[in-house]
Amino acid sequence: MKEDKIRDKIIEIETYLEQLESILPSDLEEYKTNFKIKLMGERSFEKIVEAVEDIAFMMVKERNLKQPEYEKQVFDILANSGIISIQLSKKLKDAKGMRNIISHQYSEINDELVFNSLIEELIPDVQEFIKQINNIN
């Protein structure tokens, strides 16, 4: 049953990634000037990171691992348990930080940073996360 929830969450993430890739333009200028695309990109970033974090917490619970003291620590716990790589753990913690900036608007959102993060980091890092989780289950 727990593996079913993880599998369902992976399917959810894959759907978000497909939707995101279908709307993202190939150049920054189009991204910056199209408020609908920017909003969809930012919201997708939030939803994808939240879903990745959900899986991470499910894995911690399923494997009876140490409970994290703060949210980002969940990725360190997975890395220390050999579930994901240390490099991927760092990248996912960075994505969580960016998600918090977008979600809580701690400062003015830098469109170029978000756009580049979506294309160059979030999409490939989340695909790698799914691959590493699938290798465990």
Secondary structure as a PSIPRED ss2 file (coil, helix, strand):
# PSIPRED VFORMAT (PSIPRED V4.0)

   1 M C   1.000  0.000  0.000
   2 K H   0.000  1.000  0.000
   3 E H   0.000  1.000  0.000
   4 D H   0.000  1.000  0.000
   5 K H   0.000  1.000  0.000
   6 I H   0.000  1.000  0.000
   7 R H   0.000  1.000  0.000
   8 D H   0.000  1.000  0.000
   9 K H   0.000  1.000  0.000
  10 I H   0.000  1.000  0.000
  11 I H   0.000  1.000  0.000
  12 E H   0.000  1.000  0.000
  13 I H   0.000  1.000  0.000
  14 E H   0.000  1.000  0.000
  15 T H   0.000  1.000  0.000
  16 Y H   0.000  1.000  0.000
  17 L H   0.000  1.000  0.000
  18 E H   0.000  1.000  0.000
  19 Q H   0.000  1.000  0.000
  20 L H   0.000  1.000  0.000
  21 E H   0.000  1.000  0.000
  22 S H   0.000  1.000  0.000
  23 I H   0.000  1.000  0.000
  24 L C   1.000  0.000  0.000
  25 P C   1.000  0.000  0.000
  26 S C   1.000  0.000  0.000
  27 D C   1.000  0.000  0.000
  28 L H   0.000  1.000  0.000
  29 E H   0.000  1.000  0.000
  30 E H   0.000  1.000  0.000
  31 Y H   0.000  1.000  0.000
  32 K H   0.000  1.000  0.000
  33 T H   0.000  1.000  0.000
  34 N C   1.000  0.000  0.000
  35 F H   0.000  1.000  0.000
  36 K H   0.000  1.000  0.000
  37 I H   0.000  1.000  0.000
  38 K H   0.000  1.000  0.000
  39 L H   0.000  1.000  0.000
  40 M H   0.000  1.000  0.000
  41 G H   0.000  1.000  0.000
  42 E H   0.000  1.000  0.000
  43 R H   0.000  1.000  0.000
  44 S H   0.000  1.000  0.000
  45 F H   0.000  1.000  0.000
  46 E H   0.000  1.000  0.000
  47 K H   0.000  1.000  0.000
  48 I H   0.000  1.000  0.000
  49 V H   0.000  1.000  0.000
  50 E H   0.000  1.000  0.000
  51 A H   0.000  1.000  0.000
  52 V H   0.000  1.000  0.000
  53 E H   0.000  1.000  0.000
  54 D H   0.000  1.000  0.000
  55 I H   0.000  1.000  0.000
  56 A H   0.000  1.000  0.000
  57 F H   0.000  1.000  0.000
  58 M H   0.000  1.000  0.000
  59 M H   0.000  1.000  0.000
  60 V H   0.000  1.000  0.000
  61 K H   0.000  1.000  0.000
  62 E H   0.000  1.000  0.000
  63 R C   1.000  0.000  0.000
  64 N C   1.000  0.000  0.000
  65 L C   1.000  0.000  0.000
  66 K C   1.000  0.000  0.000
  67 Q C   1.000  0.000  0.000
  68 P C   1.000  0.000  0.000
  69 E C   1.000  0.000  0.000
  70 Y C   1.000  0.000  0.000
  71 E C   1.000  0.000  0.000
  72 K C   1.000  0.000  0.000
  73 Q H   0.000  1.000  0.000
  74 V H   0.000  1.000  0.000
  75 F H   0.000  1.000  0.000
  76 D H   0.000  1.000  0.000
  77 I H   0.000  1.000  0.000
  78 L H   0.000  1.000  0.000
  79 A H   0.000  1.000  0.000
  80 N H   0.000  1.000  0.000
  81 S C   1.000  0.000  0.000
  82 G C   1.000  0.000  0.000
  83 I C   1.000  0.000  0.000
  84 I C   1.000  0.000  0.000
  85 S C   1.000  0.000  0.000
  86 I H   0.000  1.000  0.000
  87 Q H   0.000  1.000  0.000
  88 L H   0.000  1.000  0.000
  89 S H   0.000  1.000  0.000
  90 K H   0.000  1.000  0.000
  91 K H   0.000  1.000  0.000
  92 L H   0.000  1.000  0.000
  93 K H   0.000  1.000  0.000
  94 D H   0.000  1.000  0.000
  95 A H   0.000  1.000  0.000
  96 K H   0.000  1.000  0.000
  97 G H   0.000  1.000  0.000
  98 M H   0.000  1.000  0.000
  99 R H   0.000  1.000  0.000
 100 N H   0.000  1.000  0.000
 101 I H   0.000  1.000  0.000
 102 I H   0.000  1.000  0.000
 103 S H   0.000  1.000  0.000
 104 H H   0.000  1.000  0.000
 105 Q C   1.000  0.000  0.000
 106 Y C   1.000  0.000  0.000
 107 S C   1.000  0.000  0.000
 108 E C   1.000  0.000  0.000
 109 I C   1.000  0.000  0.000
 110 N C   1.000  0.000  0.000
 111 D H   0.000  1.000  0.000
 112 E H   0.000  1.000  0.000
 113 L H   0.000  1.000  0.000
 114 V H   0.000  1.000  0.000
 115 F H   0.000  1.000  0.000
 116 N H   0.000  1.000  0.000
 117 S H   0.000  1.000  0.000
 118 L H   0.000  1.000  0.000
 119 I H   0.000  1.000  0.000
 120 E H   0.000  1.000  0.000
 121 E H   0.000  1.000  0.000
 122 L H   0.000  1.000  0.000
 123 I H   0.000  1.000  0.000
 124 P H   0.000  1.000  0.000
 125 D H   0.000  1.000  0.000
 126 V H   0.000  1.000  0.000
 127 Q H   0.000  1.000  0.000
 128 E H   0.000  1.000  0.000
 129 F H   0.000  1.000  0.000
 130 I H   0.000  1.000  0.000
 131 K H   0.000  1.000  0.000
 132 Q H   0.000  1.000  0.000
 133 I H   0.000  1.000  0.000
 134 N H   0.000  1.000  0.000
 135 N H   0.000  1.000  0.000
 136 I H   0.000  1.000  0.000
 137 N C   1.000  0.000  0.000
